Amino acid sequence: MPIGKLTIELSIPHAQSLKDRRQVVRSLKDKLRHAFNASVAEMNEGGTLWNQATLCVAVISSSTQSVAQHLESIDKAASRIASTLSAEIADSYAEILSD
């Protein structure tokens, strides 16, 4: 079974504290989990920069094509959600790990 991994580098220009950063990151993680039933984790938790974060999303499916489509949908949704949270996706890249 192929496993898909989407890494999202997030820029949070308005964050003035760790609390501001956590609020945006937690909201984005929760919304992606709920909408796509995917595993979402913050990769640089406790980072020294308040205005940046890296998230990783993992999905699994029976086909590579399905994983690729799922990751593309998550990437588009993450961009929409980030903009509503006054954040922006600085970079995102997907990886598909096959058997």
Secondary structure in CASP SS format (residue, H / E / C, confidence):
PFRMAT SS
TARGET T0000
AUTHOR 0000-0000-0000
METHOD secondary structure of the structure
MODEL  1
M C 1.00
P C 1.00
I E 1.00
G E 1.00
K E 1.00
L E 1.00
T E 1.00
I E 1.00
E E 1.00
L E 1.00
S E 1.00
I C 1.00
P C 1.00
H C 1.00
A C 1.00
Q C 1.00
S C 1.00
L H 1.00
K H 1.00
D H 1.00
R H 1.00
R H 1.00
Q H 1.00
V H 1.00
V H 1.00
R H 1.00
S H 1.00
L H 1.00
K H 1.00
D H 1.00
K H 1.00
L H 1.00
R H 1.00
H H 1.00
A H 1.00
F H 1.00
N C 1.00
A C 1.00
S E 1.00
V E 1.00
A E 1.00
E E 1.00
M C 1.00
N C 1.00
E C 1.00
G C 1.00
G C 1.00
T C 1.00
L C 1.00
W C 1.00
N C 1.00
Q E 1.00
A E 1.00
T E 1.00
L E 1.00
C E 1.00
V E 1.00
A E 1.00
V E 1.00
I E 1.00
S C 1.00
S C 1.00
S C 1.00
T H 1.00
Q H 1.00
S H 1.00
V H 1.00
A H 1.00
Q H 1.00
H H 1.00
L H 1.00
E H 1.00
S H 1.00
I H 1.00
D H 1.00
K H 1.00
A H 1.00
A H 1.00
S H 1.00
R H 1.00
I H 1.00
A H 1.00
S H 1.00
T H 1.00
L C 1.00
S C 1.00
A C 1.00
E E 1.00
I E 1.00
A E 1.00
D E 1.00
S E 1.00
Y E 1.00
A E 1.00
E E 1.00
I E 1.00
L E 1.00
S C 1.00
D C 1.00
END
